[in-house]
Amino acid sequence: MVNFVLVAGARLGAWAWEDVVPHLRAAGHGVHPLTLSGLAEKRGVPAGQQTHVEDVVTEVEQRDLHEVVLVGHSYAGVPVGQAAQRIGDRLARLVLVDASVPADGESFAAGWPDGGTALKTAIAENGGWWPCAEPEHFTGHGLNDEQIARIVAGATPHPGATLTEPAVLTGSLGDLPTTYLACLLPDAGPDEEVAELLAGEHWRLVELDTGHWPMFSRPQELARILLDAAGE
């Protein structure tokens, strides 16, 4: 048995994994969907980048979890990647679901094409929070109208400091056993930084023909990928 710790991306909470969790539990594994500080039921709680790293580490340590498969989706790849280094031999595997990858001293915003200028402006104009996206943001990602409405209804503004503060790494992520799931809609393939990590011996690429939110669009297939990764 392994223990999945599931962390969804920006503006989302543990609820985003509701369609995935039953498939993992049916296979006999421990499953721990996690809401990061400032989001969903923790809405309004101030948080910086290291707060989110601590959220993940604390979940693992307080529950005394071992054989942990840490799963980070989208933005959550940044804190989850850092946490994976900190939990030591509790980690069985890191799984990054169409995720951003942390770089030491760099923020999530730094990876944006404009260096995060537009993101920082949006945060400043909304009292320190990244506002929720409009429904149009989710078109082209293999989601039906009902799924889009569900995401929009459940989303909450995201604490801005978590997006603009730097990651802190203690070594190369390339040394961690990692599965990277690249979603192929609307753009195929991982970015250059991820491709470099995939060239190493410890990283493996899996592709899924859907968009950026596979826990909604393809939950059963996503669960199967997670179970396969746990078996490696």
N, C-alpha and C positions, 0 to 999 in steps of 0.2 A: 504494500500500500504506500502511496505517496500522498503528500499534502499539497494541493493546489492553493496558492494564494493569488487571487485574481484582482487586478487593479485596472480599472477602465480609464480612458483618457480624459481630457479637459472637459469640464462642465458636467461630468457624469459621476455616478456613485456605484455602490455595490449592486444596486437594483439592475444595472445594465446587463448583468450576467444571468438574469433569472431564467432565460431559455437554455443556457449552457449548463448550469449547475446540475440539473437532474441527470443528465447524461454522464457526467463525471461521477456522481454519487452512485449511480446504478452500476458502475464498474468497480465499486468497492473502495473508492478513494476518499480521503478527507478533502473537503472543499471549503475555502474561506474567502468569499468575496469581501473586498475591503473598500470602504469609503474614505477617501483622503480628507484631511482637515479643510474646512471651508466649503465643502460641497454637499449636495443632497441633504440628508438628515443632520449633517454637521455645518449646514449653511451659515455663513456669517462669521465663522471662526477665523481669526487672522492666521495666516500661514505664509511661510517662506519656503524656498526650495528644500532646505534641510529639515523643515517640519515634515514635509511629505516623505523624505527618506526615513525619518524617525518613525512615522506612522507604519511603514512597512516592516522595519526592523522590530519595532515593538510588538506588532502582530505575531511575528514568528517567535520571538523570545518569550513573551508572556504566555502564549499557548504551548510553549515548549515543543514546537514543531520540528520534525526531522524529515529527511527525504523530501525536501521542499522543492516544488516546481513553481518558481516565481514567474508570473505572467503579467506583462505590462503592455497595455494597448496605447498607441498614439503617444500623447504627451507623457503618459505614465512610464514609458520606457526610460525616461530621464531619472526619476527617483528610484524606480525598480532596479535599473542597472547599477546604481550606486549601492543600494541595499544588498544586492546580490554579492557584492564584494565584502560586505560587512558581516554577513551571517555565517561565513566560513564553511565548515564541513556540514552544516545543516542543508546547504544547497545541493540539490540533485541536478537541476537544470534551470536555465533561464530561457523563457520563451517571450519573444518580442513580437507583438501582433501589429504589423504595419506601423511600427513605432519609431519615435525619435530615439537616438542613441546618445547617451551623455558623453561629453568630452570635458576633461578636467579644465576648470577655469572658464568654461563657456556656459551660457544660458540656453534655454530652449529658444528664446527669441533670436539669439544670434544665428540660428540655423535658417531663419527666414530669408528669402531672396533679397529683401531690402535691409537686412541686418536687424530686423525687428522694429523698424521705425513705425510702421503702421500699427503694429500690435501695441507698442508702448503708448502711442497716441490714443488708441481706443481705451486702454487701461486708465490713462490719466483723465480722459473725459468721462469716465464712469466710476469715479471715486475709488480707484485702486483695484477695480475688478474688471475682468474680461467679460463683456456681455455675451449673452446667449446668441446663438446663430439663428437666422431666419430659416424657414423651411426650404427655401431655394438652395441653401448651402449643401443640402443632402442629395440633390438630384444628381443622377449619373453614377450612383454608387450601389445600384442593385437593390434599392429599398423601395417597397411599395408605399402608398400614401398612408396606410395605417401604421407602418413601422416608423415613417418619418414623424407622424403626429405623436407617436409614443416617445420618441427621442426628444422632440421639442417640448412636450409637456413635462418630462422628467428632468430636463436640464436645469442647472442653476449657474449663475455667474461664477467665474473661476477667480480665485485669489491671484492678483496680478504679480505679486512678488515671487511666486513660485515659478513664473515664466521668465522673469528678468534676472533672477539671482543665479550665480554660477554653480555648476556641478563640482563635486569634489571626489576625485577618483584616487585610489591608492595603488593602482596598477592598471595593466591593459585589460580591457574587456575581452580582448581576443583570447585570453587565457581561460575564460569561463566556458563550460559546455553550454552552448546556446543554439536554439532553433529560432530562425528569423522567418516569420510568416509575411510574405509580401502579397498584398491584395492587388489584383490586376486592373481594377476599374477605378478611375478612368485612365490612369497612366500605369503602364506595366513596368515592373522591376524596381529593385531597391536603389537608393541613391549611392553616390560614389563612396561615401564614408562606410556605409554598410557593406558595399561590394568588396572593399578592402578587407574588412573583418571576415567576410565569408571566404576569402582566399586562404585564411588560416585553417589549421587542422581541427579546431574545436567548434567551429560554427557550421551550421547546416541551413540551407535555404529550402523553404516550402512555399509553394504558390497556391493561391485560391482565387478562382475566377469570380470575384465579387468586389465590392467597394470597401471603404475604410472602416465600416462598422459591421464586421461579420458576426458579431454576437447577436445582432438583430436580423441581418439578411440571410445568414447561413449558420445558425447556431449548432445544428447537429454536425455539420461538416467541421466546424471549428472545434467542437468537442472531440471529434475523432483525431484531429491534428494534435490537440493537446495530449490525448491519451497515447498517441504514437510517440510523441516527444518524451513523455514520461517513461516509456519503455526502453529508451535508448541508453 
